[in-house]
Structure formats: structure tokens, C-alpha cells
Amino acid sequence: MNSVVREHCFFFSLDRLPAVNYLSISYSINGANYVSECSGIEIWRIENFRPVPVPKSAFGKFFTGDSYVILKTTALKRGALRHDIHYWLGKDTTQDEAGAAAVKTVELDAALGGRAVQYRELQGHETEKFLSYFKPCIIPQEGGVASGFKHVQEEEYKTRLFVCRGKHVVHVKEVPFARSSLNHDDIFILDTKSKIFQFNGSNSSIQERAKALEVVQYIKDTYHDGKCEVAAIEDGKLMADAETGEFWGFFGGFAPLPRKTASDEDKTVDSHPTKLLSVEKGQAEPVEVDSLTRELLDTNKCYILDCGLEVFVWMGRNTSLDDRKSASGAAEELICGSDRPKSHIIRVIEGFETVMFRLKFESWPQATNVAVTEDGRGKVAALLQRQGVNVKGLLKAAPVKEEPQPYIDCTGNLQVWRVNGQEKVLLPASDQSKFFSGDCYIFQYSYPGEDKEEYLIGTWLGKQSVEEERVTAVSLASKMVESMKFLAVLACIHEGSEPIQFFSIFQSFIVFKGGLSDGYKNYIAEKEIPDGTYTEDGVALFRLQGSGPDNMQAIQVEAVTSSLNSSYCYILHSGSTVFTWAGNLTSPDDQGLVERQLDLIKPNLQSKAQREGSESEQFWELLGGKSEYPRQRISREPEGDPHLFSCAFSKGIVLLQVMEIYNFTQDDLMTEDIFVLDCHSDIFVWVGQQVDTKNKLQALTIGEKFLELDFLLENISHEAPIYIVMEGSEPLFFTRFFTWDSAKFTMHGNSFQRKLTIVKNGVTPIIDKPKRRTPVSYGGRSSVPDKSQRSRSMSFSPDRVRVRGRSPAFNALAATFENPNARNLSTPPPMVKKLYPKSVTPDSETKSAAIAALTATFEQPPSARATIIPRSVKVSLPAPKSTPEPLSKENSMSSKLESLAIQEDVKEGETEDEEGLPIYPYERLKVTSTDPVSEIDVTKRETYLSSEEFKEKFGMKKDAFYKLPKWKQNKLKMALQLF
């Protein structure tokens, strides 16, 4: 071994830890010791029975004469690190090197805490998980370290023929360059000096052909420097074109292909009975049982579970290193029989079994008590630390605590219907965010996307709603999506499992007890159940929750003491008597929601503030007396690590088969298929454009079936939100899980045709982006409500229509556009940033003329500042039934109205900043000021600061501040008492 290689050697030093059976590991690379501590891949090649690191530049390059150890480390959302260890054996590797790789894999797992899943990978028979690390494929090269890597340099480019198999990952194998290698079932790649041909067997699928093109692209880039022609040859297409003739010319001319002969790759063991064997002293003995249960596995032993194509080695937590090595050796001997196909060996440690292993058992507990998990891991870390090793990778990382983000524009237009029997009833704007637990609702939300108007149509199913109305809600919502040619995302949401997107759209959301629908009323009458529907005069208790004024909820709970919780604030009322209660564990942010929710639930009434521990007797009397109540905040299902599954079903939807796609990318989404993205807290069903309409309509049923079957055995809720996402209409809260290129889904054709275009052109073709469309309206009404849904900083009353912070002249204009019956919101949430005025309807010509006459006086475009500062007024007019005006006109109208809004702020004699805005000192603008400024938008106090004072207080300029997420803006404003 040369000196360079010797410097990169590392050694496994093994020391038994009493009682915990963990082993330590010391990596010595150029004199530095370390333990893997981050996500990624590390690869070692076995040289002279020692593992030698492979440089990253050579990752994915394997030699047929070598053995390798591959460590894949994944950082999970819960803070832990997951390790998968693979040992790859080339077809020409020596038995000694293969044995060394197997032993080093066991030792590496022990050193990492005994939690890794270990896989035996045989060249040509790799697992899909292993191949997913090296997409699109691996093409092993001849040679190896034992032969000194001596290769004969070819004077001429060698023509090679490869066979490709696989729909999601591609197994590539070089076969003899002869016509006899071709068949009708597979896909072949002929790599010549100047051109690469892909031959598509007539029985191959479109998805397989598309995946094989990724291999073509890999060969083109790797062996031709990206400079060669590509041709696709269809099986059965004779000499119809020049490229087909050129392809067959390499084989001496066209001739019928022979039938495919069975090979080792084609052998299946589907009928192989599953057998459990116990390993003692290196010998595997069958365990005679009628059914497999978890109780059969003894923590002091190792077992082999022979499933045919998969052979699992289960290692008890209390087994020794020698026991584990012996069990691995017994598994190797088991699969060496000549009558067996090539099997995968997967080794798992007690307590960290894979889903596929657990599924082999008829019963497996949700949680298994495994002794000495974190304790043992800590002892390993302590031992290594004494040896001077960085042990960060061995310790469980702290989970990343991130405030969930909605990933949706909240400035759109909202319509809500309540389901009543077989119909839906449109709710007025003032009642759109007030739901009853006994009812079902349908909502339609349209909002500006990246390059077009986007739509979200969903159902909300109350906990006390009746089944008939649930079915009606889903059916009506599905028809709305279908009528829009599946351009909208469909969401199915259950009460208590609402996602952050839902709350962000509704902003202030209230759930009352009882119901108003005929279905609910009939149900309680038949069952003779007392009607507990909320009334303003009765006794009611509301739990308040949320993160701020643009995401706050009030949930009516039983008016008893046990409903209280120290981590929440509450509103309790009985007629005109109103109490607010703040638990000792609540934050100022929580308490800040109380006044805002009072304005919605009991406006214009004085409340009596109660602090936990100092309540009045009257407060306890309304709740029926004192009793015990919880203190911990109610936990919601956290978002988990995303998993992508391809779905196939037969016999309607009775049999649903899924296959996980590891290390997924956008390219794994095939337009002919349906996929499920499982995030634990919610799931997405993605439907390709080429899926037929009948199957598209089954998408929601597939999602429900997926939740029911719980393929990951993660105890997922059957009421988790389900999103149906159509190809080409993916929202940001879906695409964030990918590195997304929207241009790929604007291409025409099937998966193969699209990728062929990319491979031939070298890049994704640029397609003209569609312009925004006017939102579709249902029920004969505009999708823009009579009051703008995102402009909630307006104060309305039947007698006085006045917009906060604007001059009387501007208020008079705004008053002509507002609904006099809308509710008065005295403490509204923050304002929207953009205006999206709609074209007017024929019955609003007067308003249109008024707007046109007024805006005609503003010939100059607004300043850059005008597009940054949020407004406290957004004028939205009903959308027309006719074709909308061009987008440029909408933008022009929007700009003029924004200019009007700014100029109306400036009164004669007021101080203005350099951009024409009135400015006031910080001491007069803050909430606790003794000399507050009147006639300002109280939700945008910071806009009235001078540029200098704004930078002094916030530590940044105004334009930088308004680029921050809304929640972060609010937090900064709260800290400065400007919120």
C-alpha cells in the first residue's frame, strides 16, 4: 500500500462495555480522530482487510473486484440521527475481503451505538435504498485494489450494451454486445462512440423508459462530456427511420428477437414460506411456531427470519459481538444454496427494527421497552471522549424547534358554505370563521401564486357532524374541483386536526358547540339528545390558542373546571357577565389574544380579568365549583420526516399496494402515477396529469385507505388532513419538500417523452407561464366577498363607516364600497401587503366610474416605497362573469389605489419623511404612550416612524423589515410595544 493510502487508514478499536454490550470506535484519518456527526454518506473500501476512506469525488464509482462499507447518516426531525450501513460486494471480490466487509459493518454499528440497520449488497442485486444514494445509477468498473487497478487503455471507444430494469430506481448491468441479449421485456442502452441509443422493449412501461433515460443522461455526461447524440428506438418499429436502421446496423441488420430466457435475476421466491430460526453457537435451528409474534424473540439471542428474497438477522440487545458475527455468518451460509436466488441480508438490532421486518409478524407492539438505550449510548460517548474522540455524532441531537409556517399567501379571497342536508349554503362574510362542531363546511380560497392564481377547496368536518352531511360535503367539494378541471387543491380536514394553512387562511377562527344544520338537528331529535348548541345568553367557556392575531382560535369547551388548563387563556360568559382567565403558564403573547377574541365573541361588554390562583367565587360558581385540571399544553401531531410512496391498486380500491421511494426528488413523480407524500401530521396525494379521470376521482379514497393501513406503523391518525394535489397545480406547502422546477410539469407528453426532450435539448424547455385567472365563483356569487377577506383592519358599524388611520375624504370613498351589515372589529389583525382589485360587474358601474374618475388624476406611478408599505385599506370589487381584464390593467389600477392610500395619509401641516409619509416620535406611537397619536392605523404603528428612528429601534431599514415573515414582524413589534 502506498504512503498516501496508508495515511487515510482508520482502525476499529473494540472494547467491551460491561452490562450494555456497546463497542467503541476510533477513526484515525491523517492523525485526527472523529465520529460521524452529520447527515450524508461516508464510504470505505476494504484494502488488506482494513477500511480505507474513499474521497467524495469518487462516490458512486465502484470496482467489481472490491468490497466497500457505506454509512448513510440521516438527521431526523425529532433530533436523532439514523444510521444505515451497507456493505457492497463486487462480483469479483475475494471471499476474505467480503468477510472483512461484513465484520467491519457489525463493528461500525456497535461503535455507533448499536442502532444502525445493516444491509448486504451484492453487485447486480442491490436494494432500492442503496441505489437511491447514487441516482440515477451505478455502473461498476472492472478491476480492483487487489489487481492494482491495472487496466488496458482502449485505443478505440468500446461499444457497450447495458440492460436497465426498474420503475423507481434503475438496476444497470452490462450484457454481451449481441442481438441475443435483447428482448421485448426490458430496456437496453447501446453506448457507441458518437451516439447513445435507448431500445425500448415493447413490453416495458413508460415509467421504466423514462427512468432509463436518466441513465442515458448519466452516460452522456460521464463518458462523452455531455457531447453526443441520443436516439430512442421503439421495439417493433422496423426500418421506418434512419436512426432505427442505424441501431440495427450495429447488430448486423434487423432480425426477430428471441424469447427472453430465465436467469438468476428472474427467479422469484414469492411462494417461499417464512421461517424463523434461532442462532446458537453459529448454528441456525428452526423455531416451530404457528404464527409469528414479538414475544418469540429473546433479547439474549440472535434470530434469522428467512423470507426468501429478504433474510433478516435480528440481534437481541443483550447479545455479544461474537454472537452477532456468528448470526451474520449463519445467514451468509443460508443463502449460498444453489437453488436460491440472490437474497438481501438485512441485520436489525432489537428496538430499532425496520417497518418491513415488523410487518412480517402478526402482532407487534407499538412501542417496545428496550433497556439501556440512551444510557448505553452515553457510556459509549464517555469512553470515546476519554480517548480524545469527538463524540457529537453519538449523542442525540436536540430537536429543531421551529414555529410552523403556513407556506401560503394569506391575502387571497375566501368563501365558505355550510352543508345543510344535500345542499350547501353560502355564509356571509361576518360568519365565515364561525363554525359549529355539529356541522360540515366547504371553503374555497383563491390566492396569488408564483405565476398564476391558485385555488384551495376544502371540507371541514365537525366532531359532532352526522355521516350523511360528511359524505355530502366531500362530494360537493370534489365536484367543485372537477368543474375547475382539477386545477384546485382539495383538502379534507377534521375538527381538532386542522393544519397551519387552514388557521392562517381563516386568521380568527371560532368553534361553537352544537350545530345549525338540519342533519344535526334531526340526529339529536331522533336520539333524544339535549341540544347543546351555543347561545349568546347561555353559559359558555372558550379556550384560546394560536400564535398571533393572524392565527388565533377560540374553541368552546365544556363549561366545567376540568376544562381549564394552566397553559391557556379562557373566556367565560353567562349572559352579560364576562370573565377572562389566564393560566400561570401562559405567555404575554397568549394573553394578548384575549382582547381580540372578546371583540368577536362578546363585543362591547366589560370583562372581569381572572388570574390563576386568584379567581372570584362567582367565577367558580359558573364552572360548578373547584376541581383538578391539567397544566400541560395540548400537544398536536408534529410534522415528521417526509416519506414518498408510489401507489398501485386493483379491484377498485380494495387492494392498495404502496412502495416507498427513498431519497426522493421531483423526478420521481411520474405523470402516469399517483403518489402519497406522508408527513405524519398530514398527507398529500399527488395525481399525475396522465392518470385517467376515473382514478383521479379515487384520489381521496386512496388517501383515506393509506391512513387506515398505516404503512409506516407510526400510529398515524385516521383524521390527519389529506391534500389532493394535481400535477401542475402544486402549492408551495407541497413543493417545499422538493427542489422544485415548475417548468418540468408544464411540458407536454408522457414521462418518457418529456425526459427525452430534456436529454436531447440538454435543458428543460422554457414554457410561457400562464397568466392569473379570475377566481371561479359558485352559487351565483363572486368569489370576492362583499367585504375583502384579507382587509380586516377596518372598523364598521351601521351608523359609522370609517377606516382606521385615513382621512375623512378617503373614508367617505371607502364607505361607498363596504357592506354596512358587517361586524365591527375593534382590534383587527394586521393588514395585507398587496392589492388585487378585480374587474367590476355590470351592476357596479357607478362604483367603477367613481374609481376611474378619481384614479385618473394620478398619472405618475407610485414610488418604490408605495409597493413596500402595507396598507390599511384594500378595495376589492366583485369579479365579473366575463373574461377578466389583462393583468397589466389590474396592476395599473392597484398602483393608483396604493398611491391614493399614501397621499391621503398626508394632511396639511403634518411632518413627512423623505417619501411623503407622516412621521411621529416613537414615544407617541407605542401602545403604552401617555400622549398617543390619533387617526393612525394602530396595527401598523411602525410605518409612522422616521427612517432614522425605525433603524434605531428595529436595527434594520424598513424595506428589510417588510421582507421578514409576518410572524417575525409581529414579534419584533411586540418587543417594542408597537403591537
QUIRABEL-V821872 format. One line per field, one symbol per residue. ss: DSSP state (2 for helix, 1 for strand, 0 for the rest). psi: psi as a letter, one per 40 degrees, with the letter a starting at -180 (. if undefined). burial: I if it has 24 or more other C-alpha atoms within 12 Angstrom, else O. A space follows every 10 residues. Layout:
BEGIN
ss=???
psi=???
burial=???
END
This chain:
BEGIN
ss=0022222010 1000000000 0000011110 0111000001 1111111001 1110022200 0010001111 1111100000 1111111110 0000222222 2222222222 2000001111 1100000222 2200000000 1000222000 0000000001 1111100000 1111100022 2000001111 1000111111 0000022222 2222222222 2220000011 1111000000 0222222220 0000000000 0002220000 0000111111 0011110000 0012220000 0111110001 1111100000 2222222222 2222000000 0001111110 0000222220 0010000000 0002222222 2222220000 0222000000 0000000000 0011111111 0011110022 2001110001 1111111100 0011111111 1000002222 2222222222 2220000011 1111000002 2222220111 1100000222 2222220000 0000000011 1111111100 1111111000 2220100011 1111001111 1100000222 2222222222 2000001111 1000002222 2200000001 0000000000 0011111111 0000111111 1000022200 0001111100 0111111000 0022220022 2222222220 0000000000 1111110000 0222200000 0222220000 2222222222 2000000000 0000000000 0000000000 0001110000 1110000222 2222200000 0000000000 0000000000 0222222222 2222200000 0002222000 0000000000 0000002222 2222222222 2222200000 0100000100 0222200000 0000000222 2222002222 2222000222 2000022222 222220000
psi=hidddddeii ihhhhhhide fiiiihhhhf ehiihheiia hhhiihhfei hhihideehe hiideiiihh hhhhhideei hhhhhhhhhi deiidddddd dddddddddd deefeihhhh hhhefiiddd dedfieihgi iiaiddeefh ihhhdihhhi hihhhhddih hhhhihgide diiedihihh hideihhhhh ideiiddddd dddddddddd ddeefegiih ihhhhehbfd idddddddde eeiiiiiiih ihaddehifd ehhhhhhhhh fehhhihhid ihideehhee iiihhhecdh hhhhhideii dddddddddd ddddeeidei ihihhhhiih efiiddddee idhhidhhhh igcddddddd ddddddefhh ededihihih hhhhidfihf eahhihihhh beiihhiide edehihdeii ihihhhihad eihiihhiih hideiidddd dddddddddd dddeffeihh hhhihefhid ddddddchhh hiiaieiddd ddddddefhh hfhhideahi hhhhiieade giihhhihgi deeiheeiii hhigbehhii hhieeiiddd deeddddddd dgifihihhh ihefiidddd ddeeiiiiii diihiihiha hihhhihiii fbedhhhihh hifiideehh eeihihhhed diihhhhide hiddddeedd dddddddddg defefiheei ihhhhihefh idedeeeihh hdddeeiiia dddddddddd ddihihihhi iiihiiiife iiehiehhde gefihiiddh hhhheiiddd dddddeeihe eiihhdgiii iidihgiiii idefdddddd ddddedegdi iiidddedhi iehhhhiiii eahiiidddd dddddddddd dddedhihei hiaeeeiiii iddedideie gihifiheef ddeeiidddd dddeeiiddd deeiiddddd dddddefe.
burial=OOOOOOOIII IIOIOOIOOI IIIIIIIIOO OOOIIIIIOO IIIIIIIOII IIIIOOOOII IIIIIIIIII IIIIIOOOOI IIIIIIIIII IIIIOOIIII IIIIIIIIII IIIIIIIIII IIIIIIIIII IIIIIIIIII OIOIIIOOOO OOOOOOOOII IIIIIIIIII IIIIOOOIIO IIIIIIIIII IIOOIIIIII IOOIIIIIII IIIIIIIIII OOIOOOOIII IIIIIOOOOO OOIIOIIIOO OOOOOOOOOO OOOOOOOOOO OOOIIIIIII OIOIOOOOOO OOOIOIIOIO IIIIIIIIII IIIIIIIIII IIIIIIIIII IIOIIOOOOI IIIIIIIIII IIIIOIIIOI IOOOOOOOOO OIIOOIIIII IOIIOOOOII IIIIIIOOOO OOOIIIIIII IIIIIIIIII IOIIIIIIII IIIIIIIIII IIIIIIIIIO OIIIIIIIII IIIIIIOIII IIIIIIIIOI IOOIOIIIII IIIIIIIIII IIIIIIIIII IIIIIIIIII IOIOOOOOOO OIIIOOOOII IIIIIIIIII IIIIIIIIII IOIIIIIIII IIIIOOIIII IIIIOIOOII IIIIIIIIII IIOOOOIIII OIOOOOOOII OIIOOOOOOO OOOOOOOIII IIIIIIIIOO OOOOOIOIII IIIIIIIIII IIIIIIIIII IIIIIIIIII IOOOIIIIII IIIIIIIOOI IIIIOIIIII IIIIIIIIII IIIIIOIOOO OIIIIIIIOI IIOIIIIIII OOOOOOOOOO OIIIIIIIOO OIIIIIIIII IIIIIIOOOO IIIIIIIOOI IOIIIIIIIO OIIIIIIIII IIIIIIIIII IOOOOOIIOO IOOOIOOOOO OIOOIIIIII IIIIIIIIII OOOOOOOOOI OIIIIIIIII IIIIIIOOOO OOOOIIIIII IIOOIIIOOO OOIOIIIIII IIIIIIIOOI OOIIOOOIOO IIOOOIIOII OOIIOIIII
END
